[in-house]
Amino acid sequence: MSGSAKGRVVAINGPLVTCEIDQSMDVMQNEVAFVVCKGVSLKSEVIRIRNRQIDMQVFESTAGLRVGDTVNFTGELLSVTLGPGLLERIYDGLQNPLAELENDSGFFLRRGQYLPALDEKRLWEFSPRSDAQPGVMVKAGHFLGSVPEKLFTHHIMVPLRLQGSWKIVSIRARGQYTVNDTIAEIENDEGRRVNVTMKQEWPVKMPLRAYQERIIPNRPLLTQCRLIDIFFPLAEGGTACIPGPFGAGKTVLQQIISRYAQTDIVIIVACGERAGEVVETIREFPHLEDPKTGRSLMERTIIICNTSSMPVAAREASIYTGITLGEYYRQQGLKVLLLADSTSRWAQALRESSARMEEIPGEEAFPAYLESRIAAVYERAGLVRLYNDETGSLTVIGNVSPAGGNFEEPVTQNTLKVVGAFYGLSRSRSDRRRYPAIDPLISWSLYLRQMKDILNERDPGWVEAVQEAHKLLFTGSEIHQMMLVVGEEGIGVEDLVTYLKSEIVDAVCLQQDSFDAVDRATSVERQIADFLLLMDMVRHPFSFQTKEEARQQMTLIQNLFFQMKYCPYEGKTYNKYRNQIESMLGKGAEA
């Protein structure tokens, strides 16, 4: 890794550039190289090595590049910069800060323009830890001190790249330093000394493993979306995917989750989404109020913006950039939520690169290794125990945009193999304005059984009650299909009551109004109270003589539930409607 290897371009195929090097030079997989085009250095990544021929994907337009142009290899892997100052920033897929790029070159970005990811002039108030004294033995990931960053304490760690044990030689006193200033000096057994700064680099394709152990996700991550939290819970440090046709509400659902989920840090990776939706996110987030703090939501958010109009190759890098930043904040002992929108575009970037390299294609021309690539991304999520016995988590939710809403296509199917929860959005529910349009008949969560003991702490038999309600939705759907064929006259009163109960569960629990101040987010206490009351209604042995009587009375109950869900929890009006429902259920046949 001398960084002195050079080559010359021998073939150009769109973003795929092939160069030739001397036999004596060493080049690594995923190494960063710069292709010189008319005096401008274009960033690229080595994706295949064939003896003396090196295939690279260039993260810029290759227009004007010619055979014979120079290639300079850096000897460094494709990496991101980690340190204080990442929050509230908007980056592109290669971690270039977009606001600074705009100030530097206007709205139309120049090729070959790369800026530092962190503000290198800003002073940070560094405080050394009391247990980080000269002579103390440490290893990668140990905390040396901290600086305040927005709402959090940002820990300064021993560089994550270092192997083995190191001894602290010296550490700076409390004071103000830039990210490039040396704040500590450490030494290993061989006498090698390293100056530690507040910033460090980490290769994006390598998982970060500076912790004691990984823990099986065992506690729920509350999103305050009833449908998810009750029927298909997500674990802290778990994984989920949200596939759905265009216009079904994937991006809106993602934004709701990012705002109300019980996490510390939110990372949004717009990897190939339409530019209009990304612009909307960038414009809205600074003005959205964080429900937890009352301050701007951007203060605990990082946006990686890589729209469909940007180079395809950079689309592939953006997911890895986002997940590495997520791992870094997990290393701080924080709860991190990463939302990728949409992984289909990322997979399409893989397909394009694979096709240009003339690899044997798999299903629908996607590369044969698509499954392993998808798995490698989602497997980097997880709940970990750090060296100081604290825990940190990284939860990953990926949006999938299958063409025509076809869930049988390779990206969706390969994602389903590795995630713990599946929230399938259906066109039929979105057309009927039943939002969020997650179809309860096709969605699932493995975490419902995995976290059974913790979920049952809400109420004994909670999981069984959820499964009972889920079964009711299936039965109600079957009866509805029957009614479409034979009409209401072809079913009995009992079947009609079952169908009406399922419609009440759907309207009251599954549907949520994101524009209503009360209904857009539901606390876990309210979820428990409302769902248990709903189950009392489901289990109630109604006795109606006619279908008309059943419809009237069940509609009345549904209206009461509906009015209640728009009232502030445990308020005067809420309690009034709740008491009415309870009294009606207590009257048996008269209900």
Legacy VTK file of the C-alpha trace (Angstrom):
# vtk DataFile Version 3.0
C-alpha trace
ASCII
DATASET POLYDATA
POINTS 591 float
0.000 0.000 0.000
2.595 2.484 -1.029
0.114 4.691 -2.817
2.531 5.219 -5.671
0.997 2.824 -8.208
0.162 4.357 -11.556
-1.572 3.080 -14.640
-2.983 4.172 -17.962
-6.512 3.870 -19.322
-6.947 1.111 -21.923
-10.756 0.877 -22.193
-13.776 3.045 -21.318
-17.326 1.723 -21.015
-19.476 4.433 -19.432
-18.514 4.647 -15.706
-16.454 1.428 -16.034
-12.832 2.240 -16.868
-10.136 -0.379 -17.408
-6.510 0.545 -16.841
-3.234 -1.310 -17.106
-0.425 -1.266 -14.533
3.141 -2.541 -14.407
3.668 -6.054 -13.090
5.645 -4.784 -10.112
2.843 -2.561 -8.739
0.400 -3.612 -6.007
-3.287 -2.697 -6.149
-6.069 -3.731 -3.702
-9.728 -4.530 -4.191
-11.908 -1.458 -3.307
-8.834 0.798 -3.461
-9.460 4.439 -4.362
-7.877 5.707 -7.556
-8.037 8.996 -9.442
-8.444 9.024 -13.217
-6.961 12.214 -14.714
-9.290 13.638 -17.399
-8.122 16.900 -18.999
-6.268 17.850 -15.839
-9.178 16.970 -13.525
-8.832 14.007 -11.115
-11.971 11.856 -11.025
-12.522 9.627 -7.999
-12.974 5.915 -8.694
-12.969 2.555 -6.916
-11.240 -0.679 -7.932
-13.918 -3.344 -8.406
-11.966 -6.089 -10.204
-8.312 -7.049 -10.602
-7.252 -9.259 -13.540
-3.484 -9.652 -13.433
-2.224 -6.353 -14.859
-5.675 -5.064 -15.870
-7.684 -3.170 -13.280
-11.426 -2.474 -13.651
-12.654 0.632 -11.837
-16.003 2.349 -11.465
-15.727 6.126 -11.723
-18.023 8.164 -9.480
-18.304 10.967 -12.041
-19.191 11.411 -15.686
-16.429 9.968 -17.894
-17.199 12.264 -20.857
-13.952 13.397 -22.466
-11.849 10.587 -20.961
-9.431 9.011 -23.481
-7.387 5.855 -23.787
-3.912 6.572 -22.501
-5.003 8.948 -19.702
-3.199 8.548 -16.369
-4.585 6.713 -13.324
-3.140 7.396 -9.861
-3.753 4.838 -7.119
-3.910 6.066 -3.501
-3.221 2.868 -1.594
-6.293 3.576 0.571
-9.639 1.836 0.620
-12.851 3.733 -0.097
-13.464 5.277 3.329
-15.579 7.815 5.180
-14.454 10.411 7.687
-15.768 9.922 11.225
-15.752 12.498 14.012
-17.750 15.315 15.626
-19.709 17.540 13.265
-21.514 14.880 11.209
-24.983 15.654 12.552
-27.195 18.137 10.702
-25.162 17.677 7.517
-26.336 16.755 4.039
-23.831 14.675 2.072
-23.669 13.085 -1.322
-22.886 9.372 -1.718
-19.129 9.984 -1.287
-19.582 12.134 1.855
-19.037 15.483 0.144
-21.029 18.133 2.048
-23.584 19.463 -0.445
-24.045 22.872 1.219
-20.299 23.572 1.011
-20.222 22.308 -2.594
-23.026 24.729 -3.457
-21.159 27.640 -1.840
-18.027 26.643 -3.721
-19.389 26.107 -7.215
-23.103 26.989 -7.299
-25.944 24.641 -8.204
-24.078 22.932 -11.008
-21.321 20.881 -9.449
-17.971 20.623 -11.166
-16.401 17.280 -11.930
-13.557 16.266 -9.710
-14.581 18.524 -6.856
-14.236 16.904 -3.418
-14.404 18.678 -0.063
-13.595 17.560 3.522
-16.566 15.891 5.223
-15.974 17.749 8.510
-15.417 21.434 9.274
-11.662 21.460 9.912
-11.615 25.006 11.301
-14.314 24.613 13.958
-13.147 24.409 17.574
-14.591 21.692 19.832
-14.569 21.692 23.646
-12.621 18.524 24.434
-12.769 16.939 27.911
-10.487 13.951 28.679
-11.963 11.030 30.614
-10.841 10.528 34.173
-9.876 6.906 33.436
-7.860 7.834 30.322
-4.547 8.614 32.028
-0.968 8.088 30.787
0.032 4.452 31.282
-3.513 3.059 30.892
-3.880 0.236 28.354
-6.541 0.709 25.684
-7.598 -0.766 22.345
-9.596 0.306 19.315
-12.951 1.788 20.289
-12.046 2.736 23.874
-13.168 6.246 24.879
-10.421 8.804 25.513
-12.598 11.862 26.017
-15.661 13.633 24.736
-16.976 16.779 23.071
-20.568 18.096 23.129
-22.351 17.669 19.784
-25.899 19.028 19.601
-27.975 16.993 22.058
-25.343 14.288 22.592
-21.978 13.657 24.137
-19.678 12.692 21.270
-16.997 10.288 22.475
-13.494 10.516 21.037
-12.212 6.985 20.541
-8.957 5.174 20.004
-8.744 4.844 16.184
-10.906 1.951 15.095
-8.318 0.723 12.581
-5.691 -0.082 15.209
-4.997 -3.704 16.141
-4.003 -5.062 19.571
-3.353 -3.235 22.867
-1.972 0.285 23.171
-0.689 2.358 26.080
-1.624 6.015 26.522
1.591 8.063 26.451
0.003 11.490 26.799
-3.422 13.130 26.573
-4.329 16.789 26.166
-5.938 18.782 28.921
-9.429 20.175 28.648
-9.618 22.852 25.979
-10.689 23.784 22.471
-9.242 21.881 19.531
-9.974 21.278 15.857
-10.635 17.794 14.482
-7.067 17.680 13.114
-5.336 18.582 16.401
-3.612 15.765 18.281
-5.509 15.113 21.519
-3.584 12.003 22.637
-0.515 9.918 21.876
-0.543 6.136 22.216
2.112 3.432 21.853
2.017 -0.352 21.292
4.346 -3.116 22.523
6.579 -2.732 19.471
7.230 0.919 20.237
5.086 2.279 17.407
3.515 5.609 18.323
0.271 7.007 16.928
-1.102 10.526 17.263
-4.845 10.422 17.931
-7.071 13.194 16.544
-10.812 13.705 16.844
-11.392 12.459 13.319
-10.598 9.105 11.783
-11.205 7.121 8.612
-12.981 3.797 8.199
-13.444 1.702 4.998
-17.112 1.678 4.023
-17.196 -1.941 2.849
-15.862 -3.312 6.170
-18.164 -3.818 9.170
-17.060 -2.017 12.316
-16.413 -4.561 15.091
-14.845 -2.655 18.007
-17.170 -4.044 20.711
-17.442 -6.905 23.186
-20.252 -8.873 21.568
-23.365 -8.781 19.451
-26.622 -9.349 21.303
-29.758 -10.935 19.865
-32.268 -8.048 19.471
-34.606 -8.497 22.400
-36.429 -5.213 22.974
-38.940 -3.434 20.736
-38.142 -0.236 18.876
-41.232 1.922 19.231
-42.172 3.778 16.057
-45.482 5.165 17.438
-47.152 3.700 14.353
-49.863 1.397 15.764
-49.844 -1.067 12.887
-46.110 -1.670 13.270
-45.801 -1.530 17.052
-48.765 -3.817 17.745
-49.024 -6.265 14.846
-45.524 -6.327 13.340
-43.084 -5.013 15.976
-39.579 -3.977 15.042
-36.684 -4.845 17.348
-34.021 -2.374 18.399
-31.061 -3.360 16.249
-33.353 -5.267 13.891
-33.984 -5.050 10.154
-37.081 -4.453 8.068
-38.043 -3.782 4.492
-40.913 -1.741 3.076
-41.680 -2.795 -0.502
-44.513 -1.251 -2.411
-45.607 0.102 -5.770
-45.014 3.718 -6.760
-47.309 6.106 -4.947
-48.267 3.682 -2.157
-46.655 5.861 0.529
-43.180 4.370 1.158
-41.403 7.710 1.499
-44.168 9.216 3.680
-44.139 6.177 5.989
-40.374 6.423 6.207
-40.543 10.081 7.180
-43.168 9.366 9.858
-40.971 6.611 11.322
-37.870 8.833 11.246
-39.720 11.550 13.146
-41.442 9.526 15.848
-39.323 6.407 16.357
-37.696 6.155 19.795
-34.128 6.536 18.524
-31.275 8.974 19.113
-29.845 9.381 15.596
-31.623 9.145 12.240
-29.675 8.583 9.015
-31.621 8.932 5.772
-29.972 7.498 2.673
-31.741 8.617 -0.490
-29.919 6.219 -2.791
-31.367 6.859 -6.189
-34.769 8.188 -5.228
-36.430 10.788 -7.405
-34.936 14.235 -6.917
-38.282 15.864 -6.121
-38.854 13.640 -3.081
-35.334 14.239 -1.815
-35.724 18.002 -2.187
-38.954 17.749 -0.178
-37.105 15.873 2.596
-34.243 18.390 2.655
-36.653 21.325 2.777
-39.014 19.873 5.377
-36.660 18.324 7.925
-35.024 21.577 9.152
-38.510 22.950 9.875
-39.936 19.824 11.508
-40.122 19.853 15.269
-38.510 16.935 17.042
-41.253 15.549 19.337
-38.607 14.449 21.861
-36.831 17.790 22.288
-39.018 20.453 20.697
-36.043 21.537 18.581
-35.310 20.985 14.891
-35.376 17.349 13.779
-32.219 17.958 11.726
-30.179 18.297 14.926
-30.120 14.515 15.229
-30.299 13.673 11.523
-27.790 12.982 8.746
-29.031 12.964 5.146
-27.081 11.226 2.392
-28.513 12.485 -0.837
-27.860 10.507 -3.966
-30.707 11.057 -6.396
-31.461 9.230 -9.615
-29.928 12.128 -11.574
-26.485 11.590 -9.996
-23.897 9.153 -11.418
-25.010 5.538 -11.089
-21.752 4.342 -9.561
-22.049 6.809 -6.679
-25.477 5.311 -5.934
-23.820 2.060 -4.957
-21.426 3.773 -2.537
-24.122 5.790 -0.742
-25.648 2.871 1.194
-22.234 1.803 2.464
-21.466 5.395 3.474
-24.727 5.632 5.434
-24.364 2.311 7.226
-20.759 3.083 8.240
-21.889 6.382 9.799
-24.628 4.430 11.582
-22.098 1.928 12.961
-19.958 4.811 14.208
-22.782 6.360 16.226
-23.749 2.911 17.497
-20.170 2.724 18.743
-20.989 5.825 20.816
-23.644 3.851 22.705
-26.577 5.454 20.858
-29.713 4.102 19.202
-29.372 4.673 15.464
-32.044 4.268 12.797
-30.983 4.031 9.153
-33.596 4.452 6.428
-32.563 3.541 2.890
-34.801 4.797 0.078
-34.716 2.900 -2.186
-32.530 -0.196 -2.252
-33.978 -1.124 -5.668
-32.013 1.756 -7.216
-28.891 0.573 -5.432
-29.430 -2.936 -6.805
-29.881 -1.454 -10.278
-26.493 0.239 -9.917
-25.009 -3.179 -9.096
-26.735 -4.607 -12.156
-25.312 -1.931 -14.418
-21.770 -2.389 -13.104
-22.082 -6.161 -13.456
-23.351 -5.881 -17.038
-20.500 -3.590 -18.031
-18.009 -6.086 -16.591
-19.735 -8.779 -18.706
-20.386 -11.047 -15.715
-22.787 -13.956 -16.078
-26.189 -12.474 -15.152
-28.599 -13.917 -12.646
-32.370 -13.526 -12.480
-33.676 -10.437 -14.373
-30.067 -9.582 -15.293
-29.152 -8.776 -11.692
-25.710 -10.090 -10.704
-25.576 -13.629 -9.324
-24.128 -12.267 -6.067
-27.084 -9.902 -5.430
-28.320 -11.937 -2.445
-24.931 -11.882 -0.693
-24.548 -8.128 -1.289
-27.984 -7.398 0.164
-27.303 -9.714 3.107
-23.925 -8.037 3.747
-25.660 -4.669 4.148
-28.496 -5.762 6.442
-26.203 -7.930 8.569
-24.359 -4.805 9.673
-27.415 -3.815 11.707
-27.570 -5.110 15.250
-27.494 -4.578 18.992
-23.986 -4.603 20.498
-22.398 -4.445 23.944
-19.488 -2.016 24.057
-16.296 -2.281 26.110
-17.818 -0.122 28.856
-20.829 -2.523 29.096
-23.167 0.032 27.537
-25.256 -0.986 24.530
-25.654 0.634 21.141
-27.985 -0.331 18.321
-28.290 0.166 14.581
-31.704 -0.534 13.080
-31.964 -0.691 9.291
-35.188 -0.197 7.304
-34.904 -0.442 3.545
-37.510 0.731 1.043
-37.869 -1.439 -2.050
-39.543 -0.154 -5.228
-40.404 -3.224 -7.307
-41.596 -2.412 -10.812
-45.377 -2.667 -10.957
-45.541 -3.615 -7.279
-44.362 -7.146 -8.117
-42.996 -8.621 -4.876
-41.711 -11.690 -6.721
-38.830 -9.771 -8.335
-35.252 -10.579 -7.146
-34.498 -7.500 -4.997
-37.638 -7.936 -2.853
-37.250 -11.701 -2.554
-33.563 -11.565 -1.629
-34.290 -8.823 0.914
-37.046 -10.915 2.519
-34.525 -13.692 3.143
-32.392 -11.546 5.451
-34.729 -9.089 7.223
-36.668 -9.659 10.415
-39.823 -7.770 9.457
-41.708 -7.246 6.219
-44.100 -4.304 5.752
-45.689 -4.857 2.350
-47.568 -1.847 0.973
-50.486 -2.675 -1.301
-52.020 -0.668 -4.099
-55.533 -1.698 -3.047
-55.136 -0.191 0.454
-53.587 3.030 -0.835
-56.368 3.367 -3.452
-58.926 3.048 -0.626
-56.953 5.674 1.357
-56.209 3.240 4.154
-52.895 4.686 5.342
-50.336 3.545 6.194
-50.976 1.176 3.293
-49.214 -1.780 4.965
-51.224 -4.866 4.028
-51.726 -6.908 7.242
-52.530 -10.024 5.210
-49.088 -10.278 3.615
-46.862 -8.521 6.180
-45.033 -10.300 8.996
-42.493 -9.841 11.779
-40.214 -12.506 13.221
-39.686 -10.286 16.262
-43.239 -10.897 17.552
-42.225 -14.373 18.772
-38.590 -13.422 19.442
-39.626 -10.690 21.905
-42.645 -12.573 23.269
-41.595 -12.379 26.930
-40.941 -8.621 26.808
-44.123 -7.885 24.842
-46.190 -9.931 27.304
-45.032 -7.559 30.039
-47.488 -5.060 28.535
-50.322 -7.445 29.374
-50.370 -11.201 30.048
-51.305 -12.893 26.795
-50.467 -9.812 24.681
-48.865 -11.788 21.844
-51.775 -14.245 21.764
-54.203 -11.316 21.586
-52.277 -9.814 18.654
-52.339 -13.169 16.858
-56.084 -13.444 17.541
-56.692 -9.972 16.050
-54.489 -10.862 13.063
-56.507 -14.056 12.491
-59.701 -11.992 12.643
-58.412 -9.782 9.815
-57.853 -12.880 7.660
-61.327 -14.230 8.444
-62.898 -10.826 7.759
-61.126 -10.657 4.394
-62.417 -14.112 3.428
-65.984 -13.149 4.355
-65.615 -9.915 2.355
-64.518 -11.909 -0.704
-67.536 -14.147 -0.258
-69.832 -11.117 -0.038
-68.447 -9.769 -3.308
-69.545 -13.009 -4.999
-72.872 -13.894 -3.332
-73.822 -10.568 -1.742
-74.681 -9.869 1.877
-77.731 -12.109 1.558
-75.488 -15.144 1.092
-73.917 -14.959 4.552
-75.305 -15.361 8.049
-75.583 -12.775 10.863
-72.603 -14.323 12.683
-70.353 -13.995 9.626
-71.483 -10.400 9.128
-70.625 -9.565 12.761
-67.164 -11.139 12.294
-66.645 -9.048 9.162
-67.772 -5.854 10.909
-65.431 -6.569 13.839
-62.502 -6.928 11.424
-63.453 -3.598 9.794
-63.450 -1.900 13.217
-59.969 -3.284 13.975
-58.799 -2.057 10.546
-60.297 1.435 10.910
-59.322 2.010 14.535
-55.961 0.278 14.871
-54.434 -0.182 11.424
-55.228 3.216 9.948
-53.487 6.315 11.225
-53.835 9.952 10.173
-50.373 11.480 9.749
-51.881 14.979 9.424
-53.742 14.873 12.737
-51.905 16.250 15.768
-53.193 13.471 18.062
-53.441 10.442 15.791
-50.134 10.768 13.907
-48.166 9.333 16.820
-49.462 6.981 19.504
-47.560 6.391 22.743
-47.042 2.829 23.914
-49.295 3.428 26.950
-52.153 4.489 24.711
-51.498 1.635 22.279
-51.839 -0.865 25.131
-54.999 0.706 26.586
-56.772 1.129 23.225
-55.836 -2.307 21.881
-57.005 -4.129 25.015
-60.344 -2.297 24.778
-60.536 -3.216 21.104
-59.918 -6.877 21.991
-62.751 -6.700 24.544
-64.977 -5.716 21.612
-63.567 -8.517 19.408
-64.177 -11.164 22.078
-67.594 -9.866 23.084
-70.377 -12.394 22.296
-72.777 -10.093 20.468
-76.260 -11.456 19.894
-78.182 -9.757 17.085
-81.495 -10.880 15.586
-81.104 -9.262 12.187
-78.275 -8.074 9.945
-79.634 -4.522 10.006
-79.481 -4.449 13.818
-75.931 -5.809 13.717
-74.819 -3.196 11.181
-76.381 -0.310 13.132
-74.933 -1.272 16.483
-71.458 -2.170 15.159
-71.342 1.107 13.212
-72.190 2.957 16.437
-69.343 1.178 18.268
-66.950 1.941 15.409
-67.878 5.634 15.518
-67.207 5.766 19.255
-63.798 4.158 18.762
-63.132 6.567 15.904
-64.003 9.618 17.978
-61.886 8.334 20.847
-58.707 7.878 18.776
-58.728 11.567 17.797
-58.970 12.726 21.433
-55.876 13.414 23.582
-55.054 10.387 25.724
-56.794 10.264 29.112
-58.422 13.631 28.481
-62.016 14.375 29.487
-63.442 13.639 26.012
-61.311 10.494 25.636
-62.589 9.098 28.925
-66.197 9.929 27.948
-66.017 7.855 24.741
-64.129 5.056 26.473
-66.774 4.813 29.194
-69.517 4.682 26.546
-67.794 1.801 24.759
-67.269 -0.088 28.019
-70.902 0.353 29.041
-72.121 -0.868 25.637
-69.934 -3.952 25.843
-71.238 -4.598 29.324
-74.837 -4.742 28.133
-74.446 -7.979 26.201
-77.276 -8.577 23.794
-78.570 -5.008 24.079
-75.308 -3.717 22.557
LINES 1 592
591 0 1 2 3 4 5 6 7 8 9 10 11 12 13 14 15 16 17 18 19 20 21 22 23 24 25 26 27 28 29 30 31 32 33 34 35 36 37 38 39 40 41 42 43 44 45 46 47 48 49 50 51 52 53 54 55 56 57 58 59 60 61 62 63 64 65 66 67 68 69 70 71 72 73 74 75 76 77 78 79 80 81 82 83 84 85 86 87 88 89 90 91 92 93 94 95 96 97 98 99 100 101 102 103 104 105 106 107 108 109 110 111 112 113 114 115 116 117 118 119 120 121 122 123 124 125 126 127 128 129 130 131 132 133 134 135 136 137 138 139 140 141 142 143 144 145 146 147 148 149 150 151 152 153 154 155 156 157 158 159 160 161 162 163 164 165 166 167 168 169 170 171 172 173 174 175 176 177 178 179 180 181 182 183 184 185 186 187 188 189 190 191 192 193 194 195 196 197 198 199 200 201 202 203 204 205 206 207 208 209 210 211 212 213 214 215 216 217 218 219 220 221 222 223 224 225 226 227 228 229 230 231 232 233 234 235 236 237 238 239 240 241 242 243 244 245 246 247 248 249 250 251 252 253 254 255 256 257 258 259 260 261 262 263 264 265 266 267 268 269 270 271 272 273 274 275 276 277 278 279 280 281 282 283 284 285 286 287 288 289 290 291 292 293 294 295 296 297 298 299 300 301 302 303 304 305 306 307 308 309 310 311 312 313 314 315 316 317 318 319 320 321 322 323 324 325 326 327 328 329 330 331 332 333 334 335 336 337 338 339 340 341 342 343 344 345 346 347 348 349 350 351 352 353 354 355 356 357 358 359 360 361 362 363 364 365 366 367 368 369 370 371 372 373 374 375 376 377 378 379 380 381 382 383 384 385 386 387 388 389 390 391 392 393 394 395 396 397 398 399 400 401 402 403 404 405 406 407 408 409 410 411 412 413 414 415 416 417 418 419 420 421 422 423 424 425 426 427 428 429 430 431 432 433 434 435 436 437 438 439 440 441 442 443 444 445 446 447 448 449 450 451 452 453 454 455 456 457 458 459 460 461 462 463 464 465 466 467 468 469 470 471 472 473 474 475 476 477 478 479 480 481 482 483 484 485 486 487 488 489 490 491 492 493 494 495 496 497 498 499 500 501 502 503 504 505 506 507 508 509 510 511 512 513 514 515 516 517 518 519 520 521 522 523 524 525 526 527 528 529 530 531 532 533 534 535 536 537 538 539 540 541 542 543 544 545 546 547 548 549 550 551 552 553 554 555 556 557 558 559 560 561 562 563 564 565 566 567 568 569 570 571 572 573 574 575 576 577 578 579 580 581 582 583 584 585 586 587 588 589 590
